[in-house]
Amino acid sequence: MEISLFTQSLFPLNLEEAIIGASSIGYSAIELACAKPHLDNDAAVRDIDGIAELIRGFGLEVAALSMFNEFTSSDTLEVEIGIVDSFIEYAKVLGTDVIKLTPGKPASASTTEENWRCLGRAIDHLEPAARRAGIKLAFETHMGQTTDTLHSTEQFLEKFASPEVGLTLDFYNLAFSGGDLVEVVESLAEYTYHTHVKNGSVVAGSNPIFGRLDVGIVDYPKVIEMLDDIEYGGYLSIECLGPDARAAPLDTAKRDLEVLEGYLEMGK
């Protein structure tokens, strides 16, 4: 397992500042957020080769491209598919074989058969394109979306899983929804192509409260032990979303890197 930084953690910085900053605080890989102020489609069209050169110049690998999608509505489906088609091409330039996608709203409790059909139409188009490019499409277990619980994620895999279509497993998101992480890892192991690593607390009736990686509802030493058991060989992508990340993004990302490095060292 290797560590990367999801650059959404550095949204107070522009793309160049985020690349330079991630390298300066000790990261060897980044998961590139494919949205403003980082790698949106306009920025990629302007200078994808220059962005790739900048990343390599600061000694970084690209762990994944990270997109924010809505595949569950027919109103926007064709536009969403077209943008992902473009990013499949950008992934090859940037040297990554993983694209993180989100399935879209609504939350699983409100997901309809029409939502599932729309998502299926998107995957029917994107899966062969990904296969031709050697890309894995890793749909996130995302709060408030179709894959926000273990059960709905298992439904997703029953419908769509393949060598090209799997998951970005966000441990906190599934713990927040009440999932037992032992069951989560065992059930989703085969199609876990990428991961998101963050932590925080849960207060009844409130939104999640994000904070330090070593404080919260996810026991990451235990998670790492389970990932070792299933021989997961992908990235652990740190995601810093709390007020500390907004106030001091580089200091926060460095702090959580040191925490995760310590956990990995403990597991050796």
Contacts in CASP RR format, 6 or more apart in sequence:
PFRMAT RR
TARGET T0000
AUTHOR 0000-0000-0000
METHOD contacts of the structure
MODEL  1
MEISLFTQSLFPLNLEEAIIGASSIGYSAIELACAKPHLDNDAAVRDIDG
IAELIRGFGLEVAALSMFNEFTSSDTLEVEIGIVDSFIEYAKVLGTDVIK
LTPGKPASASTTEENWRCLGRAIDHLEPAARRAGIKLAFETHMGQTTDTL
HSTEQFLEKFASPEVGLTLDFYNLAFSGGDLVEVVESLAEYTYHTHVKNG
SVVAGSNPIFGRLDVGIVDYPKVIEMLDDIEYGGYLSIECLGPDARAAPL
DTAKRDLEVLEGYLEMGK
1 224 0 8 1.000
1 227 0 8 1.000
1 228 0 8 1.000
1 232 0 8 1.000
1 233 0 8 1.000
1 234 0 8 1.000
1 235 0 8 1.000
1 236 0 8 1.000
1 264 0 8 1.000
2 28 0 8 1.000
2 29 0 8 1.000
2 63 0 8 1.000
2 233 0 8 1.000
2 234 0 8 1.000
2 235 0 8 1.000
2 236 0 8 1.000
3 27 0 8 1.000
3 28 0 8 1.000
3 29 0 8 1.000
3 235 0 8 1.000
3 236 0 8 1.000
3 237 0 8 1.000
3 238 0 8 1.000
3 257 0 8 1.000
3 260 0 8 1.000
3 261 0 8 1.000
3 264 0 8 1.000
4 27 0 8 1.000
4 28 0 8 1.000
4 29 0 8 1.000
4 30 0 8 1.000
4 31 0 8 1.000
4 61 0 8 1.000
4 63 0 8 1.000
4 64 0 8 1.000
4 235 0 8 1.000
4 236 0 8 1.000
4 237 0 8 1.000
4 238 0 8 1.000
5 22 0 8 1.000
5 27 0 8 1.000
5 29 0 8 1.000
5 30 0 8 1.000
5 31 0 8 1.000
5 237 0 8 1.000
5 238 0 8 1.000
5 253 0 8 1.000
5 257 0 8 1.000
6 30 0 8 1.000
6 31 0 8 1.000
6 33 0 8 1.000
6 66 0 8 1.000
6 196 0 8 1.000
6 237 0 8 1.000
6 238 0 8 1.000
6 239 0 8 1.000
7 15 0 8 1.000
7 18 0 8 1.000
7 22 0 8 1.000
7 30 0 8 1.000
7 31 0 8 1.000
7 32 0 8 1.000
7 33 0 8 1.000
7 38 0 8 1.000
7 66 0 8 1.000
8 33 0 8 1.000
8 38 0 8 1.000
8 66 0 8 1.000
8 239 0 8 1.000
8 241 0 8 1.000
9 238 0 8 1.000
9 239 0 8 1.000
9 240 0 8 1.000
9 241 0 8 1.000
9 245 0 8 1.000
9 249 0 8 1.000
9 252 0 8 1.000
9 253 0 8 1.000
10 17 0 8 1.000
10 18 0 8 1.000
10 21 0 8 1.000
10 22 0 8 1.000
10 38 0 8 1.000
10 249 0 8 1.000
10 250 0 8 1.000
10 253 0 8 1.000
11 33 0 8 1.000
11 37 0 8 1.000
11 38 0 8 1.000
11 249 0 8 1.000
12 246 0 8 1.000
12 249 0 8 1.000
13 21 0 8 1.000
13 37 0 8 1.000
13 249 0 8 1.000
13 250 0 8 1.000
14 37 0 8 1.000
14 38 0 8 1.000
15 37 0 8 1.000
15 38 0 8 1.000
15 39 0 8 1.000
15 43 0 8 1.000
15 51 0 8 1.000
16 54 0 8 1.000
18 30 0 8 1.000
18 38 0 8 1.000
19 30 0 8 1.000
19 54 0 8 1.000
19 55 0 8 1.000
19 58 0 8 1.000
19 60 0 8 1.000
20 58 0 8 1.000
21 250 0 8 1.000
22 30 0 8 1.000
22 58 0 8 1.000
22 60 0 8 1.000
22 253 0 8 1.000
23 58 0 8 1.000
23 59 0 8 1.000
23 60 0 8 1.000
24 250 0 8 1.000
25 250 0 8 1.000
25 253 0 8 1.000
25 254 0 8 1.000
25 257 0 8 1.000
26 254 0 8 1.000
26 257 0 8 1.000
27 60 0 8 1.000
27 253 0 8 1.000
27 257 0 8 1.000
28 59 0 8 1.000
28 60 0 8 1.000
28 61 0 8 1.000
29 60 0 8 1.000
29 61 0 8 1.000
29 62 0 8 1.000
29 63 0 8 1.000
29 235 0 8 1.000
30 55 0 8 1.000
30 60 0 8 1.000
30 61 0 8 1.000
30 62 0 8 1.000
30 63 0 8 1.000
31 62 0 8 1.000
31 63 0 8 1.000
31 64 0 8 1.000
31 65 0 8 1.000
31 66 0 8 1.000
31 100 0 8 1.000
31 194 0 8 1.000
31 235 0 8 1.000
31 237 0 8 1.000
32 38 0 8 1.000
32 39 0 8 1.000
32 62 0 8 1.000
32 64 0 8 1.000
32 65 0 8 1.000
32 66 0 8 1.000
32 94 0 8 1.000
33 39 0 8 1.000
33 66 0 8 1.000
34 40 0 8 1.000
34 41 0 8 1.000
34 44 0 8 1.000
34 65 0 8 1.000
34 66 0 8 1.000
34 67 0 8 1.000
34 68 0 8 1.000
34 87 0 8 1.000
35 67 0 8 1.000
35 68 0 8 1.000
36 43 0 8 1.000
39 51 0 8 1.000
39 65 0 8 1.000
39 90 0 8 1.000
41 83 0 8 1.000
41 86 0 8 1.000
41 87 0 8 1.000
43 51 0 8 1.000
44 51 0 8 1.000
44 86 0 8 1.000
44 87 0 8 1.000
44 90 0 8 1.000
48 90 0 8 1.000
48 93 0 8 1.000
48 94 0 8 1.000
49 93 0 8 1.000
51 94 0 8 1.000
52 93 0 8 1.000
52 94 0 8 1.000
52 95 0 8 1.000
55 62 0 8 1.000
55 94 0 8 1.000
61 95 0 8 1.000
61 96 0 8 1.000
62 91 0 8 1.000
62 94 0 8 1.000
62 95 0 8 1.000
62 96 0 8 1.000
63 96 0 8 1.000
63 98 0 8 1.000
63 194 0 8 1.000
63 235 0 8 1.000
63 237 0 8 1.000
64 96 0 8 1.000
64 98 0 8 1.000
64 99 0 8 1.000
64 100 0 8 1.000
64 138 0 8 1.000
64 168 0 8 1.000
64 194 0 8 1.000
64 235 0 8 1.000
64 237 0 8 1.000
65 87 0 8 1.000
65 90 0 8 1.000
65 91 0 8 1.000
65 94 0 8 1.000
65 96 0 8 1.000
65 98 0 8 1.000
65 99 0 8 1.000
65 100 0 8 1.000
66 99 0 8 1.000
66 100 0 8 1.000
67 83 0 8 1.000
67 84 0 8 1.000
67 87 0 8 1.000
67 99 0 8 1.000
67 100 0 8 1.000
67 101 0 8 1.000
67 102 0 8 1.000
68 102 0 8 1.000
69 80 0 8 1.000
69 84 0 8 1.000
69 101 0 8 1.000
69 102 0 8 1.000
69 103 0 8 1.000
69 104 0 8 1.000
70 76 0 8 1.000
70 80 0 8 1.000
70 102 0 8 1.000
70 104 0 8 1.000
70 105 0 8 1.000
71 77 0 8 1.000
71 80 0 8 1.000
71 81 0 8 1.000
71 101 0 8 1.000
71 103 0 8 1.000
71 104 0 8 1.000
71 118 0 8 1.000
71 119 0 8 1.000
71 120 0 8 1.000
71 122 0 8 1.000
71 123 0 8 1.000
72 103 0 8 1.000
72 104 0 8 1.000
72 105 0 8 1.000
72 106 0 8 1.000
72 111 0 8 1.000
72 115 0 8 1.000
72 116 0 8 1.000
72 118 0 8 1.000
72 119 0 8 1.000
72 146 0 8 1.000
73 115 0 8 1.000
73 118 0 8 1.000
74 114 0 8 1.000
74 118 0 8 1.000
77 118 0 8 1.000
77 121 0 8 1.000
77 122 0 8 1.000
80 122 0 8 1.000
81 122 0 8 1.000
81 125 0 8 1.000
81 126 0 8 1.000
84 99 0 8 1.000
84 101 0 8 1.000
84 122 0 8 1.000
84 126 0 8 1.000
85 126 0 8 1.000
85 129 0 8 1.000
87 99 0 8 1.000
88 99 0 8 1.000
88 126 0 8 1.000
88 129 0 8 1.000
88 130 0 8 1.000
88 133 0 8 1.000
88 135 0 8 1.000
89 133 0 8 1.000
91 97 0 8 1.000
91 98 0 8 1.000
91 99 0 8 1.000
91 133 0 8 1.000
91 135 0 8 1.000
92 133 0 8 1.000
92 135 0 8 1.000
97 134 0 8 1.000
97 135 0 8 1.000
97 136 0 8 1.000
98 135 0 8 1.000
98 136 0 8 1.000
98 138 0 8 1.000
98 193 0 8 1.000
98 194 0 8 1.000
98 235 0 8 1.000
99 130 0 8 1.000
99 135 0 8 1.000
99 136 0 8 1.000
99 137 0 8 1.000
99 138 0 8 1.000
100 138 0 8 1.000
100 139 0 8 1.000
100 140 0 8 1.000
100 168 0 8 1.000
100 194 0 8 1.000
101 137 0 8 1.000
101 138 0 8 1.000
101 139 0 8 1.000
101 140 0 8 1.000
101 168 0 8 1.000
102 139 0 8 1.000
102 140 0 8 1.000
102 142 0 8 1.000
102 145 0 8 1.000
103 119 0 8 1.000
103 139 0 8 1.000
103 140 0 8 1.000
103 142 0 8 1.000
103 145 0 8 1.000
103 146 0 8 1.000
103 147 0 8 1.000
103 156 0 8 1.000
104 119 0 8 1.000
104 142 0 8 1.000
104 145 0 8 1.000
104 146 0 8 1.000
105 144 0 8 1.000
105 145 0 8 1.000
105 146 0 8 1.000
106 115 0 8 1.000
106 144 0 8 1.000
106 145 0 8 1.000
106 146 0 8 1.000
107 143 0 8 1.000
107 144 0 8 1.000
107 145 0 8 1.000
107 146 0 8 1.000
107 148 0 8 1.000
108 144 0 8 1.000
108 145 0 8 1.000
108 146 0 8 1.000
108 147 0 8 1.000
108 148 0 8 1.000
108 149 0 8 1.000
108 151 0 8 1.000
108 152 0 8 1.000
108 155 0 8 1.000
111 146 0 8 1.000
111 152 0 8 1.000
115 146 0 8 1.000
116 146 0 8 1.000
116 159 0 8 1.000
119 146 0 8 1.000
119 160 0 8 1.000
120 159 0 8 1.000
120 160 0 8 1.000
123 137 0 8 1.000
123 160 0 8 1.000
123 165 0 8 1.000
126 137 0 8 1.000
127 137 0 8 1.000
127 162 0 8 1.000
127 164 0 8 1.000
127 165 0 8 1.000
129 135 0 8 1.000
130 136 0 8 1.000
130 137 0 8 1.000
130 164 0 8 1.000
130 165 0 8 1.000
131 163 0 8 1.000
131 164 0 8 1.000
134 164 0 8 1.000
135 164 0 8 1.000
136 163 0 8 1.000
136 164 0 8 1.000
136 165 0 8 1.000
136 166 0 8 1.000
136 193 0 8 1.000
136 194 0 8 1.000
137 164 0 8 1.000
137 165 0 8 1.000
137 166 0 8 1.000
138 166 0 8 1.000
138 167 0 8 1.000
138 168 0 8 1.000
138 193 0 8 1.000
138 194 0 8 1.000
139 147 0 8 1.000
139 156 0 8 1.000
139 165 0 8 1.000
139 166 0 8 1.000
139 167 0 8 1.000
139 168 0 8 1.000
140 147 0 8 1.000
140 167 0 8 1.000
140 168 0 8 1.000
140 170 0 8 1.000
140 173 0 8 1.000
140 196 0 8 1.000
141 147 0 8 1.000
141 148 0 8 1.000
141 153 0 8 1.000
141 167 0 8 1.000
141 168 0 8 1.000
141 169 0 8 1.000
141 170 0 8 1.000
141 173 0 8 1.000
141 174 0 8 1.000
142 148 0 8 1.000
142 170 0 8 1.000
142 173 0 8 1.000
143 173 0 8 1.000
143 176 0 8 1.000
143 177 0 8 1.000
143 208 0 8 1.000
146 152 0 8 1.000
146 156 0 8 1.000
147 153 0 8 1.000
147 156 0 8 1.000
147 167 0 8 1.000
148 173 0 8 1.000
148 177 0 8 1.000
149 174 0 8 1.000
149 177 0 8 1.000
149 178 0 8 1.000
149 179 0 8 1.000
150 174 0 8 1.000
150 177 0 8 1.000
150 179 0 8 1.000
150 180 0 8 1.000
150 183 0 8 1.000
150 184 0 8 1.000
150 187 0 8 1.000
150 188 0 8 1.000
153 167 0 8 1.000
153 174 0 8 1.000
153 188 0 8 1.000
154 187 0 8 1.000
154 188 0 8 1.000
156 167 0 8 1.000
157 166 0 8 1.000
157 167 0 8 1.000
157 188 0 8 1.000
157 191 0 8 1.000
160 166 0 8 1.000
161 190 0 8 1.000
161 191 0 8 1.000
165 191 0 8 1.000
166 191 0 8 1.000
166 192 0 8 1.000
166 193 0 8 1.000
167 188 0 8 1.000
167 191 0 8 1.000
167 192 0 8 1.000
167 193 0 8 1.000
167 194 0 8 1.000
168 193 0 8 1.000
168 194 0 8 1.000
168 195 0 8 1.000
168 196 0 8 1.000
169 184 0 8 1.000
169 185 0 8 1.000
169 188 0 8 1.000
169 192 0 8 1.000
169 194 0 8 1.000
169 195 0 8 1.000
169 196 0 8 1.000
170 195 0 8 1.000
170 196 0 8 1.000
170 198 0 8 1.000
170 239 0 8 1.000
171 181 0 8 1.000
171 184 0 8 1.000
171 195 0 8 1.000
171 196 0 8 1.000
171 197 0 8 1.000
171 218 0 8 1.000
171 220 0 8 1.000
171 223 0 8 1.000
172 196 0 8 1.000
172 198 0 8 1.000
172 199 0 8 1.000
172 200 0 8 1.000
172 208 0 8 1.000
172 217 0 8 1.000
172 218 0 8 1.000
173 196 0 8 1.000
174 181 0 8 1.000
174 184 0 8 1.000
175 181 0 8 1.000
175 184 0 8 1.000
175 217 0 8 1.000
175 218 0 8 1.000
176 202 0 8 1.000
176 208 0 8 1.000
176 217 0 8 1.000
181 218 0 8 1.000
181 219 0 8 1.000
181 222 0 8 1.000
181 223 0 8 1.000
181 226 0 8 1.000
182 226 0 8 1.000
185 192 0 8 1.000
185 223 0 8 1.000
185 226 0 8 1.000
185 227 0 8 1.000
185 230 0 8 1.000
186 226 0 8 1.000
186 230 0 8 1.000
189 230 0 8 1.000
189 232 0 8 1.000
192 230 0 8 1.000
192 232 0 8 1.000
193 234 0 8 1.000
194 234 0 8 1.000
194 235 0 8 1.000
194 237 0 8 1.000
195 227 0 8 1.000
195 232 0 8 1.000
195 234 0 8 1.000
195 235 0 8 1.000
195 236 0 8 1.000
195 237 0 8 1.000
196 237 0 8 1.000
196 239 0 8 1.000
197 213 0 8 1.000
197 220 0 8 1.000
197 236 0 8 1.000
197 237 0 8 1.000
197 238 0 8 1.000
197 239 0 8 1.000
197 256 0 8 1.000
197 260 0 8 1.000
198 210 0 8 1.000
198 211 0 8 1.000
198 213 0 8 1.000
198 238 0 8 1.000
198 239 0 8 1.000
198 240 0 8 1.000
198 241 0 8 1.000
199 210 0 8 1.000
199 211 0 8 1.000
199 212 0 8 1.000
199 213 0 8 1.000
199 214 0 8 1.000
199 215 0 8 1.000
199 216 0 8 1.000
199 217 0 8 1.000
199 218 0 8 1.000
199 220 0 8 1.000
200 208 0 8 1.000
200 209 0 8 1.000
200 210 0 8 1.000
200 211 0 8 1.000
200 212 0 8 1.000
200 215 0 8 1.000
200 216 0 8 1.000
200 217 0 8 1.000
200 218 0 8 1.000
201 208 0 8 1.000
201 209 0 8 1.000
201 211 0 8 1.000
201 215 0 8 1.000
201 216 0 8 1.000
201 217 0 8 1.000
202 208 0 8 1.000
202 209 0 8 1.000
202 217 0 8 1.000
203 209 0 8 1.000
209 242 0 8 1.000
210 240 0 8 1.000
210 241 0 8 1.000
210 242 0 8 1.000
210 245 0 8 1.000
211 240 0 8 1.000
211 241 0 8 1.000
211 242 0 8 1.000
211 244 0 8 1.000
212 244 0 8 1.000
212 255 0 8 1.000
212 256 0 8 1.000
212 259 0 8 1.000
213 220 0 8 1.000
213 238 0 8 1.000
213 255 0 8 1.000
213 256 0 8 1.000
213 259 0 8 1.000
213 260 0 8 1.000
214 220 0 8 1.000
214 259 0 8 1.000
220 259 0 8 1.000
220 260 0 8 1.000
220 263 0 8 1.000
221 263 0 8 1.000
221 266 0 8 1.000
221 267 0 8 1.000
224 236 0 8 1.000
224 263 0 8 1.000
224 264 0 8 1.000
224 267 0 8 1.000
225 267 0 8 1.000
227 233 0 8 1.000
228 267 0 8 1.000
236 260 0 8 1.000
238 253 0 8 1.000
238 256 0 8 1.000
238 257 0 8 1.000
238 260 0 8 1.000
240 249 0 8 1.000
240 252 0 8 1.000
240 253 0 8 1.000
240 256 0 8 1.000
242 252 0 8 1.000
244 251 0 8 1.000
244 252 0 8 1.000
245 252 0 8 1.000
245 253 0 8 1.000
END
